[in-house]
Amino acid sequence: MSSGSEYREDLSAVRPRYEYVEPAVVTRTEPATPVKSNNVPKADVDKPLYVNRKLESVLDTLAKQNKAIRYINGFRIQIYVGNVRQEADGAKSYIYQAFPDLNPYVSYTQPTYRVKVGDFMYRSDAEQYLDLIREQYASAVILADRVDIKRSLMVNPASDHN
């Protein structure tokens, strides 16, 4: 290697400097009295630190925002698609009787009725109910949909229905 390719730079100007201060050793011959040091700020035990108050206010704001969210992307089971209103109503009443913890949703886009059930956060939860629902509605399928968070938390596992 030639000497011209060596890298040399003086970084001592940006290097931090620390001064070592020897800790004071106190010998106690009389009853212990607290030694007060002026250079160390004492945290007030009764009052929370400024950072804690600021953190609490941010957490409160986040909690309020989270409570305002009502719907998330989840899953529903579509059990009926057709043009007959009575069949859609029948599917709806079947769900009310067989699965009272699932909410049926009937939508109508001319000329088609659709009946979807449940508010599932996870596809696996919907799959547990799918097999039970297919005993009555063989064409039932799981679809991605916007679901109500509170209702999705109230859905019981399908094992309760066996």
Contacts in CASP RR format, 6 or more apart in sequence:
PFRMAT RR
TARGET T0000
AUTHOR 0000-0000-0000
METHOD contacts of the structure
MODEL  1
MSSGSEYREDLSAVRPRYEYVEPAVVTRTEPATPVKSNNVPKADVDKPLY
VNRKLESVLDTLAKQNKAIRYINGFRIQIYVGNVRQEADGAKSYIYQAFP
DLNPYVSYTQPTYRVKVGDFMYRSDAEQYLDLIREQYASAVILADRVDIK
RSLMVNPASDHN
24 35 0 8 1.000
26 35 0 8 1.000
43 49 0 8 1.000
48 56 0 8 1.000
69 149 0 8 1.000
70 148 0 8 1.000
70 149 0 8 1.000
70 150 0 8 1.000
71 146 0 8 1.000
71 147 0 8 1.000
71 148 0 8 1.000
71 149 0 8 1.000
72 121 0 8 1.000
72 146 0 8 1.000
72 147 0 8 1.000
72 149 0 8 1.000
72 152 0 8 1.000
73 144 0 8 1.000
73 145 0 8 1.000
73 146 0 8 1.000
73 147 0 8 1.000
74 119 0 8 1.000
74 120 0 8 1.000
74 121 0 8 1.000
74 122 0 8 1.000
74 144 0 8 1.000
74 145 0 8 1.000
74 146 0 8 1.000
74 147 0 8 1.000
74 152 0 8 1.000
75 120 0 8 1.000
75 121 0 8 1.000
75 122 0 8 1.000
75 123 0 8 1.000
75 125 0 8 1.000
75 126 0 8 1.000
75 142 0 8 1.000
75 143 0 8 1.000
75 144 0 8 1.000
75 145 0 8 1.000
75 147 0 8 1.000
76 105 0 8 1.000
76 116 0 8 1.000
76 117 0 8 1.000
76 118 0 8 1.000
76 119 0 8 1.000
76 120 0 8 1.000
76 126 0 8 1.000
76 142 0 8 1.000
76 143 0 8 1.000
76 145 0 8 1.000
76 147 0 8 1.000
77 116 0 8 1.000
77 117 0 8 1.000
77 118 0 8 1.000
77 120 0 8 1.000
77 126 0 8 1.000
77 129 0 8 1.000
77 130 0 8 1.000
77 133 0 8 1.000
77 140 0 8 1.000
77 141 0 8 1.000
77 142 0 8 1.000
77 143 0 8 1.000
78 114 0 8 1.000
78 115 0 8 1.000
78 116 0 8 1.000
78 140 0 8 1.000
78 141 0 8 1.000
78 142 0 8 1.000
78 143 0 8 1.000
79 91 0 8 1.000
79 95 0 8 1.000
79 115 0 8 1.000
79 116 0 8 1.000
79 117 0 8 1.000
79 133 0 8 1.000
79 136 0 8 1.000
79 137 0 8 1.000
79 139 0 8 1.000
79 140 0 8 1.000
80 87 0 8 1.000
80 88 0 8 1.000
80 91 0 8 1.000
80 113 0 8 1.000
80 114 0 8 1.000
80 115 0 8 1.000
80 137 0 8 1.000
81 112 0 8 1.000
81 113 0 8 1.000
81 114 0 8 1.000
81 115 0 8 1.000
81 139 0 8 1.000
82 88 0 8 1.000
82 112 0 8 1.000
82 113 0 8 1.000
82 114 0 8 1.000
83 111 0 8 1.000
83 112 0 8 1.000
83 113 0 8 1.000
84 113 0 8 1.000
85 113 0 8 1.000
87 113 0 8 1.000
88 106 0 8 1.000
88 113 0 8 1.000
88 114 0 8 1.000
88 115 0 8 1.000
89 106 0 8 1.000
91 104 0 8 1.000
91 115 0 8 1.000
91 137 0 8 1.000
92 104 0 8 1.000
92 106 0 8 1.000
92 115 0 8 1.000
94 136 0 8 1.000
95 102 0 8 1.000
95 104 0 8 1.000
95 115 0 8 1.000
95 117 0 8 1.000
96 104 0 8 1.000
98 132 0 8 1.000
98 136 0 8 1.000
98 161 0 8 1.000
99 117 0 8 1.000
99 129 0 8 1.000
99 132 0 8 1.000
99 133 0 8 1.000
99 161 0 8 1.000
101 154 0 8 1.000
101 155 0 8 1.000
101 156 0 8 1.000
102 117 0 8 1.000
102 118 0 8 1.000
102 129 0 8 1.000
102 155 0 8 1.000
103 117 0 8 1.000
103 118 0 8 1.000
103 119 0 8 1.000
103 148 0 8 1.000
103 151 0 8 1.000
104 115 0 8 1.000
104 116 0 8 1.000
104 117 0 8 1.000
104 118 0 8 1.000
105 115 0 8 1.000
105 116 0 8 1.000
105 117 0 8 1.000
105 118 0 8 1.000
106 113 0 8 1.000
106 114 0 8 1.000
106 115 0 8 1.000
107 113 0 8 1.000
107 114 0 8 1.000
107 116 0 8 1.000
108 114 0 8 1.000
116 143 0 8 1.000
116 145 0 8 1.000
117 129 0 8 1.000
117 133 0 8 1.000
118 126 0 8 1.000
118 129 0 8 1.000
118 147 0 8 1.000
118 151 0 8 1.000
118 152 0 8 1.000
118 155 0 8 1.000
119 147 0 8 1.000
119 148 0 8 1.000
119 151 0 8 1.000
119 152 0 8 1.000
119 155 0 8 1.000
120 126 0 8 1.000
120 129 0 8 1.000
120 147 0 8 1.000
120 152 0 8 1.000
120 155 0 8 1.000
121 147 0 8 1.000
121 149 0 8 1.000
121 152 0 8 1.000
123 142 0 8 1.000
125 155 0 8 1.000
125 157 0 8 1.000
126 142 0 8 1.000
127 142 0 8 1.000
128 157 0 8 1.000
128 158 0 8 1.000
128 159 0 8 1.000
129 158 0 8 1.000
130 140 0 8 1.000
130 142 0 8 1.000
131 158 0 8 1.000
132 158 0 8 1.000
132 161 0 8 1.000
133 140 0 8 1.000
134 140 0 8 1.000
END
